[in-house]
Each structure stands twice: as structure tokens, then as C-alpha cells.
Amino acid sequence: MPAFLDSFRAQLDALDRRARRRRLVPRTGADFASNDYLGLAGDPAIGAAVAAAVARGVPAGSGGPRLLRGNAPEHEALEARAAAVFGSEAALYLSNGFAANMALLAGLPGPQDLIVADALIHASAHDGMKLGRAKSVLAAHNEPQAVADAIAAWRAAGGTGRPWIVAETLYSMDGDRAPVDALAEIAAQHEAMLILDEAHATAVLGAGGRGLGAHLEGREDVIALHTCGKGLGVEGALVTAARPIVDLLVNRGRSFVFSTAPSPLMAVAVEAALERMIAADDRRARVGAPLAHAAPHFCALRYLLYFAIFCDIKAMKTIIFSRAAYRDFEALSADIQAQIDATLDAYAMFGRGDVKHLGGRNAHRLRSGRYRILFAEDEVTILAIYIGKRETTTYRRN
Ligand SMILES: Cc1ncc(COP(=O)(O)O)c(C=O)c1O
């Protein structure tokens, strides 16, 4: 008789065979991979704000969902501050961005509505749409016309409810930005609601780190999602929107209603992080010059993400580093090489599109030289294959 856990072991073995098995590993060495873009996770000012809150008796636990005595003054103070900072009428703080997308997309669109989401939208939006009552379709990545066409087709087929347009503002795996103004225009034309997931832009892009849709906040047809665990360096997510939207989320967002509120101490941390974000132009500038600050080594894909963001490379699809850079990789110590391999594998697991093609067996490909990835201390040569276009560029560390 097969052992009770055999079927689970078989699934893991199958993942292993496809080089797709994820494992939790202790974090050691240099940070090649996190989303802590501005280095705020260990920021002393944020830590000090939490320490001061502990000293004045703010509890670590919220004790329950916000609607069931878990609502602390720190949550409300954060939400008021966030609305002021981002320029919205109201804000809601949730445990994380995943929960926020679930609350938004499963909770707000009704059965008569249509959700049109970008084809590369995050897993949490997909899961929210799956759980929700609205019909949903994916539109070609970053093609506003595809969004407009999907709405028009739905209306022509008798769609009576409200369309919802869902996009990220900066796509982290691809490094490209959404055409937010075109999407906002389509939303206005079709009386649609526009949800902008700023997860990877918040704190990094836009004036004061307010994101790529900052100029649209305050519009009644725009909802923004600012996750707090990436550029802000802490945890949770802020939905910024018009008051009725936030109030409805408090009633209908199941991952908000039926879940213990985040720690009041984390709300304090996020509020402090918002202040750091506003004042972090220097850090944002350094992210813009990654070669200047990411010494001594860089992570290929993370570096390229920075690069794609700040150099406005559109639709960067496949990246192959030069032979010289590969030699530099070989010159790195074995443990740094192993770390980079692991990082690339992790990206491959999360990856999509051509990023995936870099992955899975990166270690092997690196060693075989099929993909020549990596780094010079003072020079990086990048061969980037864009859609239909090849370019080689050498960047020198200044
Ligand atoms: C676009 C996007 N939305 C939402 C999330 C989820 O945010 P969180 O990590 O706070 O759950 C992520 C996280 O990777 C993301 O990339």
C-alpha cells in the first residue's frame, strides 16, 4: 500500500525534475533579489518610530479584525496620512498587497460588471478575479486599444454593468510601465473604474515616490494600490480611493473583513516609512544610477529591472551579458556565483515571458555559457534583444 504522503512526494519530485521546485533558504550574503529598492527595511528612523510606539504602550497585536475591536488609532492615523500623501479622498490599510487585490477584485465588481485586466497582471489580481462575481478578460499587455476593444465588445454583447480596468503601473518582471494616461482616458470614456497597482512603483517612481499614477489620485474613478512591503520597506498595503469605495471595501472586502487587522506597530512603521519615502530623493537618485551604488556585485535581473525602469527601456525581452561580463562572473567567488544562480532560479520560478527562458537551469546555462550573464566591477556590457531589435551597450561605473 502506498504511504500516506506518497502523492505529495511525487508532486515534489515532479517539480524537481522540471527544476521548478522552490525551497526556502536562509538569507545570507549580499542582497541581490529583494524588493527593498530604497533600503528602507532597516531604516533607523522607522525602527525608532516603532520603538517610541512600544514605549508609549502601543500593543503588538490588534486583537481582531478591524470591524471586531481590532481597529486601532494607529491604523486610522496611517490612513489619514496616506490619503494626504497620495492625494486621495480616503485610504484603507490592509495586511498586504495580495489581500488588497483579493479584497478589491473579489469584493467590488458586481455580477453585471466586466473586469479587463492586463495580461501580465499579478497573481493576486488573478485570484481576486477568480473569486469575484464579475466576468473577467485579459487584454494584451500595455495595449490600451485592446482594453477599449474588450469593453466595446462586452457592451455590444449586452453588457450592462460597469467596466473595471486593472493594470500595474510598473511591471516588475518586465520592467516596463503602463500607459496610465491612456487607460485613464478609456476609463473616463466608458465610465469604468481604473485600478492601478503601484506595487513596484510606490516609493521609487513619481514625485516624492508617489507612483506613476500620482496625478490621477483624487479622481473618483481611480483606485490605487500602494503595497508597503517593497519600496516602502515595511509591510501591508494602502488602497487609496474615493470615500465610498473605501467604505464599500470595509464592507465587502472579505480578506479585510474576515482577517485579523495588521499590528498597530506596523501601522506606525508604515506611517514613518511614508515620511522617509517623501524625503528619499537621494535614494531614488541612487537607484537611478545602480552601477554607482550596487558595489561590489550586482544581481543580473534585479539590476536590469532598475535599469529598465530608469533608462526607460521598453519591452526588454531577453538579456544576455557579454563574454567579458561572463568572464567576470567566472572570476567571482563560488559562493557569490551560487547566490546569483539561486537568485536567477528564483526569478525564473516567478518569471514569465522570456525571463522564464533564462531560468530553470540557470546554473547549467551560466556554466555552459549559453546565457552569458554577469558582471564587471567597473563595466557592464549588455546585449539586449528588444522586440525585433538588438543593441549592445557598455556602461561604466562612475
Ligand atoms: C503587482 C503586485 N501586486 C501585489 C503584490 C502583492 O503584494 P504583497 O507582497 O504586499 O502581498 C505584488 C507582490 O509581489 C505585486 O508585485
The ligand as an SDF file (V2000), in Angstrom:
LIG
                    3D

 16 16  0  0  0  0  0  0  0  0999 V2000
    1.9920   43.9260   -8.7270 C   0  0  0  0  0  0  0  0  0  0  0  0
    1.8650   43.3200   -7.3790 C   0  0  0  0  0  0  0  0  0  0  0  0
    0.7180   43.4370   -6.7060 N   0  0  0  0  0  0  0  0  0  0  0  0
    0.5580   42.9230   -5.4870 C   0  0  0  0  0  0  0  0  0  0  0  0
    1.5800   42.2260   -4.8790 C   0  0  0  0  0  0  0  0  0  0  0  0
    1.3600   41.6400   -3.5230 C   0  0  0  0  0  0  0  0  0  0  0  0
    1.8800   42.4910   -2.5490 O   0  0  0  0  0  0  0  0  0  0  0  0
    2.3450   41.9290   -1.1500 P   0  0  0  0  0  0  0  0  0  0  0  0
    3.7130   41.3850   -1.3330 O   0  0  0  0  0  0  0  0  0  0  0  0
    2.2730   43.1060   -0.2270 O   0  0  0  0  0  0  0  0  0  0  0  0
    1.3570   40.8650   -0.7560 O   0  0  0  0  0  0  0  0  0  0  0  0
    2.8060   42.0940   -5.5250 C   0  0  0  0  0  0  0  0  0  0  0  0
    3.9170   41.3700   -4.8670 C   0  0  0  0  0  0  0  0  0  0  0  0
    4.7960   40.8420   -5.4470 O   0  0  0  0  0  0  0  0  0  0  0  0
    2.9490   42.6490   -6.8080 C   0  0  0  0  0  0  0  0  0  0  0  0
    4.1040   42.5290   -7.4840 O   0  0  0  0  0  0  0  0  0  0  0  0
  1  2  1  0
  2  3  1  0
  2 15  2  0
  3  4  2  0
  4  5  1  0
  5  6  1  0
  5 12  2  0
  6  7  1  0
  7  8  1  0
  8  9  2  0
  8 10  1  0
  8 11  1  0
 12 13  1  0
 12 15  1  0
 13 14  2  0
 15 16  1  0
M  END
$$$$
